[in-house]
Amino acid sequence: MGSSESALRKDIEIGEEVPRSAAVYRIWSDVFPCVEGKRWRRTLFVRRFAKTDSNETRCFFENGIKRLRQLRHPYIVEYVASSVGVDELSLLTERVNMLDLKVESLLPIEVHTGLAHILSALIFLHEKAALSHNNVSPSSVFVSLDGRWKLSGFECAQELHNTHHWVQSDFVRSVKDSTFSPPEDELMLKTDIPPTARDVFAFGKLIAYAMPYIQPYLPAETIGALEEISRCLTNADATKRGELASVANSHEVAFKNILLVIVDFLQTVHLKTREEKAHFFRNIIDWLREIPQVVIGRRLISLLLSRYVLLEQEAHSTLIPFVVRPSDLENNEPVQGLLPLGEYRRWIVPELLRIFHVHEISVRIALLAHFMLYIPFFMRSQIENEVLPELLLGMRDTDDRVVCASLHAMAHLVPLLGGPAVTGLIHAKSFADGAPKKAGIYSLTNDRSPQISSSIDVSLRGYEMTAERKNEPQSSSSYLSRMLSEEDLSDDCNVRLRLMSQTDGIHNELEQSQSIAESRELQGNDWCVDWDENEKETSPVFSSSRHEVLTPLSGTSSIASYEADINCRKPKFEIGMNYDMPSMNKSVAKGVDVVNYFADMEPVFAKAPSLIERLECQIAAKVKEANRIARSRFAALSEDEGLSEGVDVRIYL
């Protein structure tokens, strides 16, 4: 390349040259993959002219560039730029691969679909552009990055209405593959033949060229139809070959597969009726499962997430949720998705990121409607550098729908990025966890959580423990040790447990108020005290019949009598009556003398002295200390005399 580098190639980065075994070198001197503007992937074709090349050769290349620049079709290579110099000619197109180098790596369904692509391009040339290609062969067929077969190499193309039909020349013989040339060209016949006869013959040969790659995939009916079409199109008599359009209409099954059906519908979905759309979106998921995953990623993802599909309401309920999430996760938990996670990140994530840069209200709202399904599978760098800036842009938009959808999407980013990364603010702790802790059996505990237990609950737990252990041999001391376990006792040595009976109901209200006051005094001014007050007002458990009377435990009573008394007091509940409070109160037998064995354990709290009493005690202590010092120094008076005669103790309020 060196010094002969043209102005066209100054803005591109050229890659490694295409292998010289490619058939495209019949026409071009060099072919390079390249990148334009560090963004767009292109292919550069270079033709160097030798001194022996005639002006006719230059005219053929100029004709090819002219035709390619004029034609726009999904299955014709896209023209980008070109330059013509004295010594060389350069053509820049979209990135394509050479068919003869790529065909072996293609799947059978892709090869079969590619034949339909070239057929569509030739029909377009004959019926719409009124042109004949005249050089259809693997050297003029290319494969785009998305898997489509595209036609190029229009150096030999001419208009159909030209009365001077194309005739062989030295350049034509050098660039054409004799396998794809009709007999009239080999014999250099100048007789009048249909202007499209050469293209028809060449396409029949192209079917034969692709047949070894598609036979394992296609059904026998389709293979038979293709073989019949190939024989018909390669007839030695040019007048009996027919037209490609009629062949396509009469043999629809030969060039039809599920991939073509999906592609054709998605490309024209905005032209379909409501019934056709409903039928398509109802069955497309089953159709997609029949297509290889590589083909889906390479050919269908851009169409499945196209603008027209995103605007279809029917697609949002069936198709799009199926497409935008992977079919499996890293923890091997299957979910309802289209592609596995590896292929998902290769094909779907880049397409979703591309759509995020489309600033259209309907597209953005449709994209954010399923945000929670796909955003967890993005890389953190992708979220921070591409998704988050677009969401911030949407939050500042004038359309309230975009703002609402953007804010809703921002909430899903908090678990992924953290609050400071999403809001861009300095976060400080302003809220505390206010969930109440689970209360225990006894109200006097070391923690600060409010715990007020019902006496009925305590008695029922005692009954259950007795029922579970009545058949176990146990001593009196072990039974009492379980009933008076260390966990149930408070750390305060003055606190004592007591059992509550039913005969002292008149003291219920007073005891209840005292217990609440003691609980508040122990816990201090804590926020959870309000819960005790609310519970006192609303809970039916703390009614006037809540507590039982307390009777002292006689020193002469035995443990056996205590166990017998507990067993006889155990209520007999019917099924479903366990939680009936009145029934449980009535179940206690009347007339039974209840002995309070724990009366001596009733907590006694010393009354705190008043302020006046504390002051009197302090003054008396000081006076006593002063008298002691005076006696030790002088020893002249007795203690009583000194106190009565020498000191006047008064308290002033």
Secondary structure as UniProt FT lines:
FT   HELIX           2..4
FT   HELIX           7..11
FT   STRAND          12..14
FT   TURN            20..21
FT   HELIX           23..26
FT   STRAND          30..36
FT   TURN            37..39
FT   STRAND          40..48
FT   TURN            51..52
FT   HELIX           55..70
FT   TURN            74..75
FT   STRAND          79..84
FT   STRAND          88..94
FT   STRAND          96..98
FT   HELIX           99..102
FT   HELIX           103..105
FT   HELIX           108..127
FT   STRAND          131..132
FT   HELIX           138..140
FT   STRAND          141..144
FT   TURN            145..146
FT   STRAND          149..151
FT   HELIX           154..156
FT   STRAND          158..159
FT   TURN            160..161
FT   HELIX           170..175
FT   HELIX           178..180
FT   HELIX           183..186
FT   TURN            187..188
FT   TURN            195..196
FT   HELIX           197..214
FT   TURN            215..217
FT   HELIX           220..233
FT   HELIX           238..240
FT   HELIX           244..250
FT   HELIX           252..255
FT   HELIX           258..267
FT   HELIX           269..271
FT   HELIX           274..288
FT   TURN            289..290
FT   HELIX           293..295
FT   HELIX           296..300
FT   HELIX           301..304
FT   HELIX           307..310
FT   HELIX           313..323
FT   TURN            330..331
FT   HELIX           341..343
FT   HELIX           344..348
FT   HELIX           349..356
FT   HELIX           361..368
FT   TURN            369..370
FT   HELIX           371..374
FT   HELIX           375..377
FT   HELIX           380..382
FT   HELIX           383..387
FT   HELIX           388..395
FT   HELIX           400..417
FT   HELIX           419..423
FT   HELIX           455..469
FT   TURN            470..471
FT   HELIX           476..483
FT   TURN            486..488
FT   TURN            493..494
FT   TURN            503..504
FT   HELIX           505..507
FT   HELIX           508..523
FT   TURN            527..528
FT   HELIX           529..538
FT   HELIX           540..542
FT   TURN            544..545
FT   TURN            555..556
FT   HELIX           559..568
FT   TURN            575..576
FT   TURN            578..579
FT   HELIX           581..586
FT   TURN            590..591
FT   TURN            597..598
FT   HELIX           599..601
FT   HELIX           611..634
FT   HELIX           639..646
//
